[in-house]
Amino acid sequence: MKSYIKIIMYHTLTVRGAYSTDFKNKSQILEHYNQNKDFSNIGISSGAYVNKQDAKRFKVGFLNVRYKNDQKIAVINVTKDSIK
């Protein structure tokens, strides 16, 4: 009997609030994320939008979210739906 190891590659996206949304704190970010609202990608695919459903579907591991006028970064763990 053969055994297989399933390897899932997760990646990280750097985003900010879409449509000129600027977050003041991490709780606002997590609420926005849990309501499946959009974030704007500012990395390689700059301008593309991503929400909670998209992040899970495309196997994103973490969202680095810029907030407080892009001065701070919060990290959403997509697999655990938690924030650091």
C-alpha angles and dihedrals in degrees: 000000000000123000123206131204114216112215118195118191114213123192137195128239127197111219145161132202111293124236094027094305112157118188123218098199145002095264090060089051094050092047090051090049095047090051087059092241122159130270122193117236112232097178130077094323092047113186096024117123127229133182134180094277093049093047092054094043093051094044097246109173100193140011115209101206120200113213143161092053091319092299097115137040128215121188121221115201099215096195092053098031089229135126134222 
